[in-house]
Structures are given as structure tokens and as C-alpha cells.
Amino acid sequence: MKVLHLISSTGFFGAENVLIQLARELKYTDFYPIVGVFKNMHNPHLEVAEEAKRHNLEVAIFPCYGRFDLKAIIRIRKFLVNNHISIVHTHGYKSNFYALTASSGKGIPLITTCHNWLGNDIKTRFYTQLDKFFLNRFNKVVAVSDSIKQEILNHNVHPTKVVTIYNGINLERFNKLAKLNDIRKELDIKEGYKVIGTAGRLTEEKGHIFLIKAAKKILHQFPKTVFLIIGDGPLKSKLERESNKSTIFTGFRMDLPEIYPIMDIFVLPSLTEGLPMVLLEAMASKKPVIATKVGAIPNVISDGETGLLIDPANSNQLADAIIYLLKNKDKAREIGEKGYKKVKNEFSSKKMTKEYIKVYEEVLKTQQTQLMQ
């Protein structure tokens, strides 16, 4: 049975990472994955397609001109029929709309994963509200955290349609020996300096500004410290102006498994989240983590055990937590080990895939029952 995963992407971030991890695992099951990616002509981003090809996954590119492209709908509709697609699994509001329209009347079960609704501008809020309106037309709606599930239910999506499936990662990617000296040299990190790292799109909701504000207090006690900010986004120039020479902006990187090992501490100062893949990756790399109490993060981090939890938008708490771990190396090492075990036992890509397969089997069984009636 073929599953078309459909996504309109602006880069390679959390949702794209989840899609790739899921598709890689599905290759070895009865549900054959095809990664469908919109090629938005006004802002083309095909990183997820390139990553899929790197893992020998089948890829379908759908050119799209503008917000509503009738030809794109027709292309997807033909693809569904010609390739005998059994399930369409969407990721994001644009793919939700196009999948609903293209599959109309075909009887193909539709599943969507709600990773998070981000952005405060008028355009994004409009699409978010439109997306929530469409959700009741899907056979199943997957939330990556309980808070997102509750938000979906608050918009009157029928409870029987909504299920929470936590994100999962392939731990094997983070068990490789990294060339630490080579990475440190490339990033111009001097010998003996501590590295406080974070990764994510440079947008307001990721809270990078609070790490930058925390840096002054940290440097007062640990002057040989650098702050590594991995990622790109609209706030890059503003954040660079706010930071000092101790902060290194790497831009977008695809080699995070090689970069995590050089970090002494990983921090995630987000203001809002679903279940961030970078947090799971850092824990899989046995790094002590500090993160805010938002989204599903408290389901992953037990404060003081598998990480440290802080309030969002609080640079003082963030600074104090970082200083505490820098002063207490044994505690930091213990948190890193316990965090690794937590991810290994509860947030693997294999476990995530098993949960998605249950959803696939359920919607196909329901469809079969309806056809027999």
C-alpha cells in the first residue's frame, strides 16, 4: 500500500525531519512511502526532497504557482490515481488544502499531522484558522503533543478523529564518532572554551533573544564560553546586532549529528513548541539539555533528571541554569545519560512509526467497512 506524504516546505526544519524519519522506517513495512513536495515557484525550497533522495526514498515534485493553483490540484489528482495511492498523509496547511481538493470523490483516506501553528502575522493567522476549519474533513488528525491536541479539540474537531503521536528519531545517527577538533576549528572555537548550543529557525517563537540576553551573566563567571546558534531565518540580522563577539551564527546546517558532540550544554529557549526534534537529537547525543516549559517538552524532560526546565521568556533563569550545569560537571553528565535513555526508550523513530501504522490500519479498516455497507 502506497502512502503519499505531502508537504509545502520553507526549508528543512522539524516537520521535514519528522517526515523523513517516518518515511525511512515505513520503507520496511507494508506501507510504501512517497515523499511529495511542492515546488513553490515564488519561494522554492526542495531541501526535504533532496534529503529524501539521499535516503533512497521515492520523491514526487509538484510545481505550484501561487496560493491556489488549479493545475497543481490536477497534477496531484492524476498522481493519486496513476500511482494507486492508498493513503494521503499531509504535513501543513497548504498540503492539507491541496490534498482535500485533489482527492475529492476518490475515497482515499486522508491523515494530517499538526506539528505546530506558528507565526503572528495576519497572513499566517488567516491560514491557521482556515486549516483548523479543514481538519474535520480528514479521517484522522495527528497532534505531536497533548497541547496541540487540545488546541485542535478546541476548534470542534471530533475527538474520535484526533490522536497524539510523539515525534521520534533514529538514534543510530547520533552514535557515530565525530571529529570534534575539525568541527571546532571550522567554527573557530578556541581550545578550552565551553560551548552552549541551540538549533532552530531564527524566528521570534524560538526565543533566541533570551539566550543572547543570558550570555552577559554567564560570561561574567565563565568568560571562556561561546554561544553557538545554528539555523537561519528572518531574525538573523536582528539577533546578530543584539549579540556580542562570543556568539557564533552558523547558518543552516545539515550536519547536526556532527555538531552536537562539541556542545557542553544544549538549550532550547522557545516560547512555543510542539515536540522539537532538535531537543530529542541533543538528548540522543547525551548532551545535558535546558528547555522551556512549553508544548510537549515537559513530557520529555523531568526537571533535574533528564534535563532542566525553565519558564519561557526568562533570560535570568536560563543563565542560572547554564551556570549551574557548568559548575556541576557530574550532574551535567548524569542528566545527559538519563536523557539519552529517555529518548531511547520512549522517543525512537521505530516507536513513532508503529503508532502511525496503527492509524493507517485503522483508517483503511474503517474505509473497508464503509464500502461493505
C-alpha positions in Angstrom: 0.0 0.0 0.0 1.4 3.4 -1.0 1.3 6.4 1.3 1.9 9.8 -0.3 3.4 12.2 2.2 2.7 15.8 1.1 4.5 18.9 2.3 5.0 22.5 1.3 8.3 23.4 2.8 10.3 26.6 3.6 13.5 24.7 4.5 14.5 21.7 6.5 13.0 22.0 10.0 11.2 19.9 12.5 8.2 18.8 10.3 10.5 17.9 7.4 12.7 15.9 9.8 9.7 14.0 11.2 8.5 13.2 7.7 11.9 11.8 6.6 12.3 9.8 9.8 8.9 8.3 9.4 9.3 7.6 5.7 12.7 5.9 6.3 11.0 3.5 8.8 8.0 2.9 6.6 10.2 1.6 3.8 10.5 -1.7 5.7 6.7 -2.1 6.3 3.6 -2.8 4.2 3.2 1.0 3.8 5.4 2.2 0.9 6.2 5.9 1.4 6.4 8.5 -1.4 7.6 12.0 -0.4 5.5 14.6 -2.3 7.0 18.1 -2.2 5.5 21.3 -3.6 7.9 23.3 -5.7 6.6 26.8 -4.9 7.8 28.9 -7.8 7.8 32.2 -5.8 9.9 30.6 -3.0 11.2 27.2 -3.9 12.6 25.0 -1.1 13.4 21.4 -2.0 15.7 20.5 0.8 13.3 17.9 2.1 13.2 16.3 -1.4 17.0 16.3 -1.5 17.2 14.7 1.9 14.6 12.0 0.9 16.6 11.2 -2.2 19.8 10.9 -0.1 18.0 8.1 1.8 16.8 6.4 -1.4 13.2 7.4 -0.8 10.8 7.9 -3.8 10.1 11.6 -4.4 7.4 13.4 -6.4 7.7 17.1 -7.1 4.6 19.1 -7.7 5.1 22.6 -9.3 2.8 25.2 -7.8 2.2 28.8 -9.0 0.6 30.9 -6.3 -1.7 30.1 -3.3 -4.4 28.4 -5.5 -3.1 26.6 -8.5 -5.7 24.5 -10.3 -3.0 22.8 -12.4 -1.3 21.7 -9.2 -4.5 20.2 -8.0 -4.9 18.3 -11.3 -1.3 17.1 -11.1 -1.8 15.7 -7.6 -5.1 14.2 -8.5 -3.6 12.4 -11.5 -0.7 11.2 -9.4 -3.1 9.7 -6.8 -4.9 7.7 -9.5 -1.9 6.7 -11.7 0.1 5.5 -8.7 -2.7 3.8 -6.8 -2.2 5.8 -3.6 -3.9 4.1 -0.6 -3.4 7.0 1.9 -2.5 10.6 1.7 -0.6 11.9 4.7 -0.2 15.7 4.8 2.1 18.0 6.8 1.0 21.6 7.0 -2.0 23.8 6.0 -1.1 24.2 2.3 -0.8 20.4 1.8 -4.0 19.9 3.7 -5.9 22.2 1.3 -4.5 20.7 -1.8 -4.9 17.1 -0.6 -8.5 17.6 0.3 -9.2 19.2 -3.1 -7.2 16.8 -5.2 -8.6 13.7 -3.6 -12.3 14.8 -3.7 -14.5 11.9 -4.7 -11.7 9.4 -4.8 -12.4 7.7 -1.5 -8.7 7.9 -0.4 -8.3 8.2 3.4 -6.6 11.5 4.5 -4.4 11.8 7.5 -2.7 15.0 8.6 0.0 15.7 11.2 -0.3 19.0 13.1 3.3 19.8 14.1 2.5 23.3 15.3 0.8 26.5 14.2 3.4 29.3 14.2 3.5 32.9 13.3 1.6 36.0 14.4 1.3 37.9 11.1 -2.2 38.4 9.6 -1.5 36.1 6.6 -0.3 33.2 8.9 -3.2 33.7 11.3 -5.6 33.5 8.4 -4.2 30.3 7.0 -4.1 28.8 10.5 -7.8 29.5 11.0 -8.6 28.1 7.5 -6.5 25.0 8.3 -8.4 24.3 11.5 -11.7 24.6 9.6 -10.5 21.8 7.2 -9.4 19.4 9.8 -12.8 17.8 10.4 -12.7 16.6 6.8 -9.7 14.4 7.5 -10.1 10.8 8.5 -7.5 11.2 11.3 -5.7 14.2 12.7 -2.4 13.5 14.5 -1.0 16.0 17.1 2.6 15.8 18.1 1.8 17.0 21.6 -1.1 17.0 24.0 -1.2 20.8 24.0 -1.6 20.8 20.2 -4.3 18.1 20.5 -6.2 20.2 23.0 -6.0 23.2 20.6 -7.4 21.0 17.8 -10.3 19.9 20.0 -11.0 23.5 21.0 -11.8 24.1 17.3 -14.5 21.5 17.4 -12.7 18.7 15.6 -14.4 15.4 16.6 -12.5 13.8 19.4 -12.5 10.4 17.8 -10.5 11.8 14.9 -7.7 13.2 17.0 -4.7 11.2 18.3 -1.4 12.2 19.8 1.8 10.7 18.4 5.1 12.0 19.8 7.9 12.6 17.4 10.7 10.1 17.3 14.3 10.0 16.0 16.7 7.5 14.6 19.2 7.1 17.4 21.9 5.4 15.1 22.6 8.9 13.6 23.8 10.1 16.9 26.0 7.2 18.0 28.8 8.0 15.5 32.2 9.2 16.4 32.6 12.9 15.5 35.7 14.7 14.5 35.5 17.2 17.4 38.7 19.1 16.6 37.8 19.5 12.9 34.3 21.0 13.8 35.7 23.3 16.5 38.4 24.5 14.0 35.8 25.1 11.3 33.6 27.1 13.6 36.7 29.0 15.0 36.1 27.8 18.6 39.3 28.2 20.7 40.7 25.3 22.7 39.4 25.2 26.3 36.2 27.2 25.6 32.8 25.9 26.7 30.1 25.6 24.0 26.5 26.5 24.7 24.5 25.5 21.7 21.0 25.8 20.3 19.4 25.0 16.9 16.3 26.1 15.2 14.7 28.5 12.7 15.6 32.1 13.7 12.1 33.3 14.4 10.5 35.1 17.4 8.8 32.0 18.8 12.2 30.2 19.2 13.3 32.7 21.8 16.9 33.1 20.8 17.0 36.6 22.1 16.7 35.2 25.7 19.9 33.2 25.2 21.7 36.3 23.9 20.5 38.3 26.9 21.6 35.5 29.2 25.1 35.5 27.8 26.3 38.5 29.7 25.6 36.9 33.1 27.2 33.7 32.0 30.4 35.3 30.6 30.9 37.1 33.9 31.5 33.8 35.6 32.7 31.7 32.6 34.5 34.2 30.2 35.8 31.3 28.1 32.4 30.4 26.7 30.9 30.6 23.2 27.2 30.5 22.2 26.5 28.5 19.1 23.3 29.4 17.3 22.6 27.0 14.4 19.9 27.9 11.9 18.6 30.6 9.6 15.5 32.8 9.4 14.1 36.3 9.2 15.5 37.4 12.6 19.1 36.6 11.8 20.3 40.2 11.2 18.4 41.5 14.3 19.9 38.7 16.5 23.4 39.4 15.2 23.1 43.1 16.1 21.9 42.2 19.7 24.7 39.6 20.3 28.4 40.1 21.1 31.6 38.5 19.8 31.0 35.4 22.0 28.1 34.3 19.8 28.6 32.3 16.6 25.9 32.1 14.0 26.5 29.1 11.8 23.5 29.5 9.4 21.5 26.5 8.3 23.4 23.1 8.8 22.5 19.6 7.8 25.3 18.0 9.8 23.8 18.5 13.3 24.8 14.9 14.4 28.4 16.0 14.0 27.9 19.3 15.8 26.1 18.2 18.9 29.2 16.4 20.3 31.1 19.7 20.6 28.4 21.2 22.8 28.8 21.2 26.6 25.1 22.1 27.0 22.2 22.3 24.6 19.5 24.9 25.3 16.0 25.5 23.8 14.5 28.8 24.9 11.4 28.5 22.8 8.2 30.5 23.6 6.0 27.9 21.9 6.7 24.3 20.6 5.1 21.0 19.6 7.7 18.3 20.3 11.0 19.7 19.0 13.2 17.2 17.1 16.4 19.1 18.0 15.7 18.5 21.7 15.4 14.8 21.1 18.5 14.8 19.0 20.6 16.6 21.6 19.4 14.1 24.2 20.2 11.3 21.9 23.7 12.8 21.7 23.9 12.5 25.5 24.0 16.3 26.0 22.6 17.9 29.1 19.6 20.0 28.0 17.9 23.1 29.3 14.5 23.9 27.8 11.3 25.9 28.4 8.1 24.5 29.9 6.1 24.7 26.6 4.4 22.2 24.4 5.4 18.6 24.9 8.8 19.5 26.4 7.7 18.6 30.0 6.7 15.2 28.7 10.3 14.6 27.6 12.2 16.4 30.4 11.8 15.5 34.0 13.2 18.6 35.7 16.6 17.8 37.3 16.6 14.2 35.9 16.6 14.2 32.1 17.2 18.0 31.8 16.4 21.3 33.4 13.1 23.2 32.8 12.8 26.9 32.9 10.0 29.4 32.3 9.8 30.9 28.8 11.0 34.4 28.1 13.2 34.4 31.3 16.8 35.1 30.5 17.8 35.1 34.2 16.5 31.6 34.8 18.2 30.4 31.6 21.6 32.0 32.7 21.3 30.5 36.2 20.5 27.0 34.7 23.5 27.2 32.4 25.8 28.4 35.1 24.6 25.6 37.4 25.5 22.9 34.9 28.8 24.5 34.0 29.7 24.4 37.7 28.4 20.9 38.3 30.0 18.7 35.6 29.0 15.4 37.3 25.3 16.5 37.4 25.5 17.6 33.7 26.9 14.2 32.7 24.2 12.4 34.7 21.5 14.4 33.0 23.0 13.6 29.6 23.0 9.9 30.3 19.4 9.8 31.7 18.2 12.0 28.8 19.7 9.5 26.3 17.9 6.6 28.0 14.6 8.5 28.0 14.8 9.1 24.2 15.9 5.6 23.5 13.0 4.1 25.4 10.2 6.5 24.6 11.0 8.6 21.5 12.6 6.4 18.9 11.5 6.6 15.2 10.6 3.0 15.4 8.1 3.6 18.1 6.7 6.6 16.3 6.3 4.6 13.1 4.4 1.8 14.9 1.9 4.4 16.2 1.4 5.8 12.7 0.9 2.3 11.3 -1.9 1.8 13.8 -3.5 4.9 12.4 -3.1 3.8 8.8 -4.6 0.4 9.6 -7.5 2.0 11.4 -8.5 4.3 8.6 -8.2 1.6 6.0 -10.3 -0.8 8.1 -12.9 1.9 8.5 -12.9 2.6 4.8 -13.3 -1.1 4.0 -16.2 -1.4 6.5 -18.0 1.6 4.9 -17.6 0.1 1.4 -19.1 -3.2 2.5 -22.2 -1.5 3.9 
